[in-house]
C-alpha cells in the first residue's frame, strides 16, 4: 500500500505541475553560513562529508539500525538504495560537515527550510 501511495503522490504532483521544494539546510562553520541541499556534492569537502556519513551509516547498521523506507518520498532511481537516499538529506550533510571540522565544534546548529523527517 505504501508503494501505491507513493506512486499516486508522484503522479498527482506530475499532473498538477507542482514543483517539489528541495530540502535545504544551513549551518555555521568557522563564522561562515554554509547551505547544502539534499544530495549536494558542490561543497569543497563533499568527499569527506560523504565518507563521514558512510562511517556513521556503517556504525548505525552494526548497532542494529534499520533504514525505514516509509520516510522515502519518491521512488528509487536505478543506482540508488534506501540508505543512499535517506543519508543524502541536507540536514545529515551539514551535520557531517560539522563533524569533520578541526577543531570539532562545541555545538551544532542546523536550520531547515522544510520539516525534518523521522529518519533524520
Secondary structure by P-SEA (a helix, b strand, c coil): caaaaaaaaaaaaaaabbbbbcbbbbbbcccbbbbbccccccccaaaaaaaaaaaaaaaaaaabbbbbcccccccccccccaaaaaaacaaaaaaaaaaaccccccbbbbbbcccccccc
